[in-house]
Structure formats: C-alpha cells, structure tokens
Amino acid sequence: MKTHFDCITCMINGLISLFKQGLIEEKYHETVIKEVLTYYANIDYSESPLLTNRNLHRVIRKIANNPDPYKKLKDNMNKEAVKYCEKYRDLVLESDNPLDKALRLAVAGNIIDFGPGHSIEIEKTIEKILNKDFAVDDSLELFNDIKKAKNILYLGDNTGEIVFDKLFLEVIGRSDITFVVRNSPILNDATMEDVKLFGIDKLVKVMTNGDNAPGTLLEHTSPEFKEIFDKADLIISKGQGNFEGLSEFKGKNIYFLLMIKCHIVAEDLGLKKGDYIVKSALKSKDFAVK
C-alpha cells in the first residue's frame, strides 16, 4: 500500500492529539512540528504509510526525548481491556461454539486504537460483533486451517487488544503457536512488555518482529522473524497495520482479522469504514490494496 496524501493529514492530526493531551511537553511542540513538516516535504509517496509513520514517530520521540509518548494511554487501555475480557470470558467458554465466540472477541478488540477521529467503545463493539455477521467472513476456513496447520504464526497488533487475543489463543489450545509483537514502542502497538504483563509468554511462544513500524513490513523485520514467517503454513494477522504491510504478499495462507478504520482501505476493498472482517488472502485474487 502506498502513502496517500490523506495519510499525511491523519498522521499530523495524531501528532496534534499528542500535544492536546499533554503527552509531549509544550516546550518541544514547535520544534517537533517543524521537523515533522520538513520530513513530509521529502518523503517518497511510493513507500508504505507504515514506513512513513515509523520514521515520523522516530523523529517525534527523539526531539521530545520520550521513548513512549503513548505510555499513559496504553496503561489505561490495558486495564479497560482486562475488565471487559473478564466480563465476557464465561460467555465465550460456556457457549456452544467457544472458538467462534473467542474469535469474535479478538476481532472486537481491534477497536482499541488511538488514531485521530477514532472512538473506542469496547463493550458496544463486543455486543455488536457477537450478534452480527462480519462484512467478510472466512472464519470456518480459518478454523479448519487451524486444525491442519503445523506452524501457526499469530501477528499481534495493539495494547489492550492482545488481552482478547490471549483468550482466543486459550480456546485454540495449542502451545506451539508463535505470537509476535513490535520490537519497541510505536503508537499504541503492543510490545513484549505487554505480552509479559498478560502472561501470553506462558501460553504460547512469543517473539518480536525486530522492527517498530505500526504493522509488518517484512523487508524491515529481523532474520529470526523472517525465518518463522517463511516456515508458517498459517498466519493470523491482526489489525489494519499488519494488513497494510501484508495485503499484497503472495503465496502465504494469511487470515486478516480487523476493523477497517481508514476510508482509503475501505474504498480499495469495496467495503465501509467500520466494517469488521475475517478474510483469507488466498480465497480472493482481487483482495489486495492497490
């Protein structure tokens, strides 16, 4: 996926949001905004917005002398996610189809995002997804592939959200799955700190992808991650960021689980912003962002 002009507006709004919430000290505001605008004046628009966003936040963190501007927000959201996951846990485990219900909660968890113009209504989203069809639903194929797969790679996305991923992993019931997060903080994406906080490392294998783009840019990931990626015969990819990085990747059995949060992605997929999908990359030849 290439960087669109609308991506710039979105990213700038995200920066202004940091300012307004007091997450970057005021004394750094002018310098940060000038450096960011200078950066945007020279970017290559053929590159992925994931790469653009990664580099942008490296500039912000360096100037503001803050390795994780979203830390406070992430800590609060982790607490909220745990509360709602526990509330619905029995409903999942005692249902006639725990795997389906756990998947639905995992997808609902993708509502957790600090992007501009995006509201986080966890309980409302859970109730909606528990009682409504996905806009694209390849979940039966996913469940069958989980049974058959020998090497499963699960690409995590955001803090808070991974609490619901953990419940899905518990219901799947396989300790040989590899769960992956970012190498270091970027936006509200999950890192190994979050993985250990929730005990996912005691449930399945865990690792980072060696990069801190807000999605999976395979060419920028570590050799260790590339090796696991190549060996995987099933990849469960959470979130729009991972989708943006892997939507055009050919030849892998990838299932994308996400809420569509961007009108550009929605238009290219022929869907609507706010739609939830469980989609096999192999099932539809035209399922690729242009």
C-alpha positions in Angstrom: 0.0 0.0 0.0 1.4 3.4 -0.9 1.2 6.6 1.1 -1.7 8.7 0.1 -2.0 12.5 0.8 -4.8 11.7 3.2 -2.3 9.7 5.2 -0.4 12.9 5.9 -3.4 14.6 7.4 -4.2 11.6 9.6 -0.6 11.4 10.9 -0.5 15.2 11.6 -3.8 15.0 13.4 -2.3 12.2 15.5 0.6 14.4 16.4 -1.7 17.3 17.4 -3.7 14.9 19.6 -0.5 14.1 21.5 0.0 17.8 22.0 -3.5 18.4 23.3 -3.4 15.5 25.7 -0.2 16.8 27.2 1.7 13.6 26.1 4.6 15.7 24.6 5.9 18.6 26.7 4.9 22.0 25.3 8.5 23.2 25.1 9.0 20.7 22.3 5.9 21.4 20.2 7.3 23.9 17.8 10.5 22.0 17.1 8.6 18.8 16.6 6.0 20.2 14.2 8.7 21.9 12.2 10.8 18.7 11.9 7.8 16.7 11.0 6.7 19.0 8.3 10.3 19.0 6.9 10.2 15.2 6.9 6.9 15.2 5.0 8.3 17.6 2.4 10.8 15.0 1.4 9.1 11.6 1.7 8.7 9.1 -1.1 5.0 8.7 -1.6 5.5 5.3 -3.3 6.5 3.9 0.1 4.2 2.3 2.6 2.4 4.5 5.1 3.7 2.1 7.7 7.3 3.1 6.9 6.3 6.8 6.8 4.6 6.5 10.2 7.5 4.6 11.7 10.0 7.2 10.6 7.8 10.1 11.7 7.5 8.8 15.2 11.2 8.2 15.5 11.6 12.0 14.8 9.0 12.8 17.5 10.5 10.5 20.1 14.0 11.8 19.5 13.1 15.5 19.7 10.7 15.1 22.6 13.1 12.9 24.5 10.3 10.5 25.1 10.7 6.8 24.1 7.0 6.1 24.5 4.6 9.1 24.4 1.5 6.9 24.5 2.6 5.0 27.7 0.0 6.5 29.9 -2.8 5.9 27.4 -1.7 2.3 26.9 -1.6 1.5 30.6 -5.2 2.8 31.0 -6.4 0.9 28.0 -4.8 -2.3 29.2 -6.8 -2.0 32.4 -10.0 -1.4 30.5 -9.5 -4.3 28.1 -8.9 -6.7 31.0 -12.1 -5.6 32.6 -14.2 -6.3 29.5 -12.4 -9.5 28.6 -13.1 -10.9 32.1 -16.8 -9.8 31.8 -17.3 -11.8 28.6 -14.9 -14.7 29.4 -17.6 -17.1 30.8 -19.9 -16.3 27.8 -17.1 -17.5 25.5 -16.1 -20.6 27.4 -19.6 -21.7 28.1 -21.0 -21.2 24.6 -21.9 -23.9 22.1 -19.0 -22.7 19.9 -16.2 -21.2 22.1 -13.9 -20.9 19.1 -16.3 -18.7 17.2 -17.1 -16.5 20.2 -13.4 -16.1 21.1 -12.6 -15.1 17.5 -15.4 -12.5 17.7 -13.9 -11.0 20.8 -10.4 -11.0 19.3 -11.8 -9.1 16.3 -13.8 -6.8 18.5 -10.5 -6.0 20.4 -9.2 -4.3 17.2 -11.5 -1.3 18.1 -8.7 -0.3 20.5 -6.7 2.3 18.6 -5.6 5.8 19.4 -5.8 7.1 15.8 -7.4 10.5 15.2 -11.1 10.5 14.7 -11.4 7.0 16.1 -13.6 6.4 19.2 -13.1 3.4 21.5 -16.3 1.8 22.6 -15.2 -1.7 23.7 -18.4 -3.1 25.1 -20.6 -1.7 22.4 -18.3 -3.2 19.8 -18.3 -6.6 21.5 -22.1 -6.7 21.7 -22.3 -5.7 18.0 -19.9 -8.4 16.8 -21.4 -11.1 19.0 -24.8 -10.6 17.3 -24.0 -9.5 13.8 -22.3 -11.1 10.7 -18.8 -10.0 9.7 -18.7 -7.9 6.5 -16.4 -10.6 5.2 -16.4 -14.0 7.0 -13.9 -16.7 6.2 -13.9 -17.9 9.8 -14.9 -21.5 9.0 -11.9 -21.8 6.7 -9.7 -20.3 9.4 -10.9 -22.9 12.0 -10.3 -25.7 9.6 -6.8 -24.4 8.8 -6.0 -24.1 12.5 -6.7 -27.8 12.9 -4.5 -28.7 9.9 -1.6 -26.3 10.3 1.7 -27.4 11.7 3.3 -24.0 12.1 1.0 -21.1 13.1 2.2 -17.5 13.3 -0.1 -15.0 15.1 0.7 -11.3 14.4 -0.5 -9.2 17.3 -1.5 -5.5 17.0 -2.4 -3.2 19.8 -2.1 -3.0 23.6 -5.3 -3.9 25.3 -6.4 -5.8 22.2 -3.9 -8.6 22.9 -5.9 -9.4 26.0 -8.7 -10.7 23.7 -6.1 -12.4 21.5 -4.9 -14.3 24.6 -8.4 -15.6 25.2 -8.6 -16.7 21.5 -5.3 -18.5 22.0 -6.5 -20.2 25.1 -9.5 -21.5 23.3 -7.4 -22.7 20.3 -5.4 -24.6 22.9 -2.1 -25.0 21.1 1.2 -24.1 22.8 3.2 -24.3 19.6 1.8 -21.1 18.1 4.2 -18.2 17.8 2.8 -14.8 18.9 4.6 -11.7 17.6 4.6 -8.0 18.6 6.7 -4.9 17.8 10.3 -4.7 18.9 9.8 -1.3 20.7 7.1 1.3 21.3 5.2 2.9 18.3 1.8 4.5 18.8 -0.3 2.1 20.9 1.1 -1.1 19.4 1.8 -4.0 21.7 5.4 -4.8 22.7 7.0 -7.6 24.7 6.2 -5.7 27.9 2.5 -6.1 27.2 2.9 -9.7 26.3 4.6 -10.5 29.6 2.1 -8.3 31.6 -0.8 -10.6 30.4 1.2 -13.8 30.6 0.9 -14.7 26.9 4.5 -15.8 27.1 3.3 -18.6 29.4 0.7 -19.7 27.0 2.5 -19.8 23.6 5.9 -19.0 22.0 6.5 -15.2 21.8 8.9 -13.0 19.9 9.2 -9.5 18.4 9.5 -8.9 14.7 12.6 -6.9 15.1 11.0 -3.6 13.9 8.8 -0.9 15.2 6.7 0.1 12.3 3.0 0.1 13.2 2.5 -3.0 11.1 4.5 -5.8 9.4 7.0 -4.5 6.8 8.7 -7.9 6.0 11.8 -6.3 4.5 12.5 -4.4 7.7 12.0 -7.3 10.1 14.7 -9.4 11.7 16.2 -12.5 10.2 14.7 -14.5 13.0 11.2 -13.3 12.3 11.6 -13.8 8.5 12.6 -17.4 9.2 9.5 -18.0 11.3 7.3 -16.2 8.7 8.7 -18.4 5.9 8.0 -21.6 7.8 4.5 -20.8 8.9 1.7 -22.6 7.0 -0.9 -20.4 8.7 -0.6 -16.7 9.6 -3.3 -15.0 11.7 -2.8 -11.3 11.1 -4.5 -8.8 13.5 -5.2 -5.2 12.7 -5.1 -2.8 9.8 -1.4 -2.1 10.2 -0.4 -5.7 9.6 -3.0 -5.8 6.7 -1.4 -2.8 5.1 2.0 -4.4 5.2 0.9 -7.9 4.0 -2.2 -7.4 1.9 -0.2 -7.8 -1.4 2.0 -10.6 -0.1 1.6 -13.6 -2.4 1.8 -17.3 -1.6 1.1 -17.4 2.1 -2.0 -18.6 3.9 -2.8 -15.4 5.8 -6.1 -14.6 7.5 -6.7 -10.9 8.2 -8.7 -10.1 11.3 -9.5 -6.4 11.7 -11.8 -3.4 11.8 -11.4 -1.1 8.8 -10.5 2.3 10.2 -9.4 4.1 7.1 -11.6 5.2 4.2 -8.8 4.6 1.7 -8.5 0.9 2.7 -12.3 0.7 2.8 -12.7 2.1 -0.8 -10.0 -0.2 -2.2 -11.7 -3.2 -0.7 -15.2 -2.2 -1.7 -16.2 -2.2 2.0 -17.1 0.5 4.5 -15.1 2.2 7.2 -16.1 0.5 10.5 -16.6 -2.9 8.9 -15.1 -6.0 10.6 -13.6 -8.8 8.6 -12.1 -12.2 8.8 -10.6 -12.7 5.4 -8.4 -15.3 3.8 -5.8 -13.8 1.5 -5.8 -16.9 -0.6 -9.6 -17.1 -1.2 -9.9 -14.0 -3.3 -7.5 -13.0 -6.0 -8.6 -9.4 -6.0 -8.2 -8.9 -2.2 -5.3 -6.6 -2.3 -4.9 -2.9 -1.6 -3.8 -1.1 -4.8 
